[in-house]
Amino acid sequence: MKRHILSSIFILAAVTSHAQQDLNTAADAVRYSTSNLTGTARFRAMSGAFGAVGGDLSAMMVNPAGSAVFNFNSGTASLSSYNVSNSSNYFGTTTKKNDNALDLNQVGAVFVFNNTNENALMRKFTLGFNYENTNNFHNSVYTRGTNTNNSIDKYFLRYANGIGNEGGITLGTLRSANYTDLNYMDQQAALGYETYIFNPATGNDNNTVYTSNVPNTRNYYHENYVSTTGYNGKVALNFGAQLKERLYVGINLNVHFTDYIQTSTITERTNNPLATGMQSIRFDNERYTYGGGFSFNLGAIYKITNELRAGISYESPTWMRLQDEITQRVASRCPECETGTSVNTFVYNPGTTFIFDPYTIKTPSKWTASAAYVFGRNALLSVDYTIKDYSNTEYKSSRYSAINTELSNTLDVASEVRVGLEYRIKKFSLRGGYRYEQSPYKNGTTVGDLNGASAGLGYAFMGSRLDLGYSWYERKMDTPLLTAGFTDTARVKSTYNNITLSYTIDL
């Protein structure tokens, strides 16, 4: 009899490096190449259109020259409430799921050093630092519906039978090998074999051909629940300077870090109790990704007139060094699968958390051109235009050559437009903004275009300021239930509603 229930004690083990090629996908690389609009309440209320404005801690994350616009030492801390509503459509069935999170998403300060020599080239310089949560991963997606085409058995058969010249795993290996000695691809085959999702074509140990135990009813009910937590964080160390009257320059050295946990459960029922063979499958996965990286920013702002400003900035690629841990478990119900016994439920829980070899992802660089017009002391209008070539996203290892080719062929150059407006009435400020971001994919559907709007207000008092910002944006994407073999996706529309409160003190 096959092993039904194994110990749930976690055992740390290493696997061969080529196994990671199938664990990581193109979508994993895109996750670390994109970022959301975060930062201070003032910055978010104006949809991040600050490249030529400066004078805000989050503005220097777009254009590091923005720190040199400050006239006084200043510090800001921000607290954000995140709400995301996901509407998932899978074969005509729509489900919704809401999620909320609260986070201290920004804290930073800038220190201004003025030059008393009015004829000096450098009128002042600034030193600053700023931490921002550039991407909050707190999210939940629930999908359900009846798939009239495919069973999730295709995921396990893909690994058991192999593809092209890859070759399938031998039956002798599945029978005798210790799970912890298998690479990732062979482990996926073992999960299916131990729970009778498929059977070998022959009983010979050299067999590499397998057939499904799932009845061909073309009527498979699926439920998929995916929960993610974690964040991408970024710390910027800034130097800025004002040169003569009109030119501001700056540089950031950025340290990145990420902490991402994804827990998923997919279940399948054949919806045909009269059919023989597999009746239900449950597949649990938990993946933990963590690591850090480095990038830098360069920027300049020029006052063409006292009212009109122009800015240009560059953000280098980010080199992220990451590591994965994964835990998996499969359960199935198949009354006819083990003859001669009354057992009809099979659970395969290796009780093992695997730690994979570290790897590096290089995200694309970014250029931002900006313009702002200041209407005296009462109002300003600002526009930012950003361009980013996502096809330059890549894994820095030859073992990912196939995925890098996919990234190059499917991703595209994407632009982003941000518009912000601020109007002051004595101690109060009213703000609004608009944001549009193109899809990073050539097909425009794997991840769709982003549309967003924002609003907010501020109140200044006794050398301090309280700001409240609200931002809304929406994006559609295709979300796969599994990553290989089983290619059907759910169409998910995500709607974000975020509220940020910031406190700023000038010294």
N, C-alpha and C positions, 0 to 999 in steps of 0.2 A: 504494500500500500504506500502511496506517495505521502510525503510529509504534509500534514494538514495544518498544524499550528506550531510555529516555532517560537522560541523565546523572543520577548520584546525588549530585551536588554540591548542597549546601543553599543556597538563595537566599531571603533574607528579603524578604517583600513584604507590603503592606497590602491589605486587601479592604474592600468597602463594609460599613458597620455593620449593615445589615439582614440580612446573611448570618448573623450570630451567633444570630439567633432560632432557627434550626434546629440549630445546633451545640449550644447549651445546652438542657437539658430540665428538667422539674420535678424529676427525680431528682437532678440536679446541685445544685439549690438545697437539697434535703433533706439531701444529704451534709454541707453546712456548717451545717445547723441541728441536727444530732445530735452527741452526744459520748459517749465511753465512760468507764467508771469508771477513773480513773488516779490518780496521786499517790503518797504515801508508803506503805510497807508496812503501817503501823498503820491508815491510812485505808482501804486496800483490803481488809485482813483483816476489817474491820467493815462492809464493803459501802458505805462512804461515809456512814454514818449519824452525822454529826458536826455537824449544824447547831446544836444546843444544847450541844455539848460543848466545842468550841474546844480550844486548847492543842496544835494540830497545824498544820503549815504548809499542808497540803492542806485542813484544815478551814476556813481563812479564805477559800478559793476558793468554798466553799458559803455561808458566812456570815462576812463580813469582821470582825464583832465578835469572832470567835474568837481573833484575835491578842491582844486585851486580856486574855484568860484566862492568858496566859503570865506567869510570875513572874520568869523569868530570860531574858537574851539566849540565843537558841537558833538553831541552824542544822541543816539536814537535806539530805542528798543521797540519791537513790534510783536504783537500777539495776534494770531489768525485762527479763525474758525473755518474749517473746510467742510463743504457738503457736496457730495457727488451723487447724482441720480443716474442709474444705468437702465436703459430700456433695451432688452435683448430680443431679437426676432430670430427664431430657429424653425425653419420649415413651416412658417405661417403662425407659429405660436409665440405670443409676446409676453414677456415677464419683466417685472421691474424690481429694482433693488436700490435702496438708499444707504449711504454711509456718511458718518460724521467723524471729525477729528479736531482736536485743539492743539496748537503748537506755538511755542516761542520761535517764530520763524526768522527773526532778524535781530541782530544787535551789533552796534558798531560805533566808532568815534573817529573824529578827524581833529588834528591839532594844527593851528595856523601860526607860522613864524614870519612876521613882517620884517622887511628891510627898511630901516629908517632913511637910507640913502635914496632919494627920489630919482636920481639919475642912473641908478644901477640897472643892469639888464634884468636881473631877477628881482622883481618887486616883493615877492613873497614865495614861500614854499610850504607845502603841507605834508604831513605824515598821517596816514589813516589806516584803519583796519575795519573790516566788515565781514560778519558771518551771515549767510543766508541759506535757508532751506530751498534749494533750487528746484526740487521736485518732491512732492509728498506722495508716497506710494499707497497711502491708506485708501483702500478701495475694495469693493465686493461686486461681483457679477454673478447673477443666477440665470441659467439658461435651461429651458426644457422644451420638449417637442418630440414629434414622431418622425424619425428619419425613414423615408421610403426607399432609400438606396443602400445604405451601408451600415454595417455593424462595426463596433470598435475592435472586433477580432482582427481587422486589417492592420491595426497598429502592431499587435504581437506577431502576426504572420510576416510582416515586413522584416522584422529582425530575425525570425526563425528561418525564413526562406532566402533572405538576402536580396540584393538588387544587382542586376548585371553581373559584373565580374567579382562582386563582393563575396558571393557564395554563401550558402546557408550554414547553420551550426549543425554539427553531427549529433545524431541521437545518443551516441556514446558519451559525448560531452554533457548533454543534458541529464543523462542518467547518473553520471558518476562525479562530475566536477563539483567542487565546493563553490557555493554562490559567491563567496568573497574572493575567489580566485578568477572569476570571470570579468571581462571588460564590460563596459556599460551596455553596449549593443547586445552582447550575449546574455546579460542579466535580464533585459527586456524579454528575450525569448524564454528564459527560464521562468519568469513570472507567469507567462501564458501556459507553458508546459505543465507546471506544477498544479495549476488550477483547471486543467483539462479544456482550456479554450481551444486548443488544437491537438491533433493526433498525428503521429508520424505515418507516412505512406506505407512504410514497411517496418518490421521489427529489427532490421539489421542495424548494428551500431554505426555503420557508415552512412546511414540514411540522412539526407539533407533536404527532403521534401516533406511538407506538412500541410494538412488540410484542416479546415475549421470544423469544430463541433457545434457552431452556432447554426441553427436552422435557417435556411434561405427563405425567410418569410417576407423580406423587404418591408418590414413593419416594426422598426426598433424604436422603442420609447427611451429617450435619453434625458437625463438630468445632469447638469454640470454646475458645480458651485466652486468659484475661484475667489479666494480672499488673499489680498496682499497688504503688507505693512512695510514700513521703513521710509527711507528718504535718500535723496542725494544732497549732500551738504557742500558748501564752498566757503573758504576763508580767503579773503583778498587782503594782501599787504600792499598799501598804496603810497606812491610818492607823486606829488603834483607840484606845479610851479606856474606862477604868472610871470611872463616875460614882457617887459614894457607895459603898455596900457591895454593891449587888445588880444594878446595870444596867451592861451592856457594850454599846458601840456601835462601828460601824466602817464604812469606805468603801474600796472598791478602784477604782482606775483601771486598766483592762486594755488591753493591746496584743496584738492577735492577728496571727498570720502563718501562711500555709499554703504548702505545696510538695507538689504532687500530680502523679504521672506514671502514666498508664494505657497499657499496651501490650496490644493485642489482635490475635489472628489467628483469623479464621473461614474454614473451608474447607467446600466442598460437592462431593459426587459424586452423579451421577444414579442410580448403581447399575443402569444399563441400557445395557450396551455395544452392544446392537443398535439403540438409538434414535439417530436423527440429531440434529445440533445440539450444544449445549453439553454437555460431559462433566464438567467440573470448574471450580471457581472458588475463588480464594484472595484474601481481602481483609485487608490489614494496616493497622492504625491505631496511631499514637502521639500521645497528647495530654498536654500539659504545662500545668498550671494553677498560678499563683503569685500572691501578693498579701498584703494585710494589712487590718487593721480595728481597731475601737475599741469598747469597751463599759465599763460601770461596774456596781458592786454596792453595795448598801446593806444593813445588817443590824443586829440587836440581839439580845442574850441577856439574859434576866431570871431571877435566882435567886428563885423563889417561896418556897422554903425552902432550908435548907442542902443538902438532898438533891435537890429537884426544880427543874429548869431548863426554861425555854421559850425558843424562838428563832423569829425571823421574818427572812426575807431576800428581797431582790429583785435580779434580774439583768436589766439593760436589754437591748433588742435589740442585736445586733452588726451593725455596718455594715461589710461586707467589700468591698474594692475589689480586683477580680480581673482577670487577663489570661490568655488562652489562646494556645497554639501547637499546631499540628497538622500531622502528616505522614502521607500516605496512599500506598498502592500496591495495585494489583490485577493478578492474573495469572489466565489462563483457558486451557482446552484445548477447542478446537472444530474438529475435522478438516474439516468442511464449510463453515466460515464464510467462508473466503477462497478462492474458486474460482480455478482456473488456477495454483495454487502448491502446494508441498508443506508450507507452513507451517501448523501446527495449534496452536501455543502462542503466546499473546499476553501480553505484559507491558507494563503502563502504569505507569511510575514517574516522576511529574513532577519528582522530585528537589527538591521545594520545601517548605520549612517556612513556614507562614503565621503571622504574628503578628496577632491580632485586636485590635480596639479594647477598652479596659478597660470594665468594667461593675461595677455594685454590687448585692450581694445583702443584704437585710435579714433577719436571722434573728429568730425570736420571742423575747419576753421570758419570764422564768421567776420564779415565786414558790415559796418553800420554807418550810413550817412544821415546827417541830421540837420534840421534848420529850426530856428525858433524866432519869434517876433515878440518883443516885450512892449506892451502898451503902457508906458510910464510906470507908475507904481501900482496900477490897478489890475492888469491882466497880462496874460501871455498865451500864445498859441504855439504848439510845438509839433513837429512831424519827424518820425524816424523811419528809415527804410533799411532793412537788413536783408542780406543775401547769404545763403549757406548751401554748399554743395554736399548733399548727404551721400552721394555716390563715393565720396572719399572715405566713408566709414569702413574700417577694416579691422580684422583680427591680425595681430602681429605674430603670426606663426604659419609655417608652410602647411601644417596639418589642417588648416582652415581654408585652403585654397578654393575649394568648391563653394564654401559659404561666401568668401570674399568676391568670387565671380558673381554670385547671386546678388550681393549688395551692390556691386558695380552696375549690374544689368537692370535692377529693379528700382533703385533709388535715383533721385534727380536733384537738380538745383531748385531750391525753394526760397521764396522771398517772403518777407513779413513787413507789414505797414502798421505803424502805431501813431495815433493822433491824440493829442491831449490839450485840454483847455483849462485855464485857471482864472478866476475872477475874484478880486478881493474887495470886500466891503468893510472898511475899518479893520477890526480885529478878526473878522471872519473871512474864510476863503471857500468858494464853491468850485468844484472840479468835476470834470467829465472826460471820457475818452472812448476811443474805438480801436479795435485790434483785428487784423486779418492776417492769417498765416496759411501759406500754401501747404499742400500735402507733400511730405518728403518722398512719396512714391510716384513713379511715372504713371501708374494706372489711376491714381487719385482716389482709390477706393479701399485699398488695404488699410491705410489711414487717410481719412478725408481731410478737407480743408477745415481750418478753425476760424470761427467767427466769435467775437467777444465785445462786450461793452462794459463800461465802468462809470462810477460816480463816487463823490465823497465830499467831505467838508472838513475844515480845520478851524481851530480857535487858538489865537495867540494871547499869552498872558505872562507877565513878569519874567521875560526872558525864556519862556517855555512855550511849547505848542502841543496841543492834542489834535490828532488827525484820525479821522474815520474814513475808511475806504471800502467800497463794495465792487466786486468784479464778477462778471458772468461770462462764461464762454461755453461753446458747444462744439462737439466733434463726433463724427461717426467713424467706425472702423470694423473690419472683419476680424473676429476673434476665433481662432481655432480651438476645438475641444481637446485635441491632442496634436502633437508636433510632427508625427511621421506616419506614413501609411494611410491613416484616416484623415482625409483632407477637408472634410466638410466643416464649415464655419458658421458662426452666428453673427448677425449684423447687429452691432451694439451702438446705440446713441448715448453718449455721455454728456450730461449737463452739469456744469460746475457753478456753485454759488459760494463765494468766499467773502468773508468780512474780516477786515484787519483794523486793529487799533494800535496807534503808535504814540509814543511820548518822546518829544525832543526837547533837549535843554541846550541853550547857548550860553557859553561862559565868556 
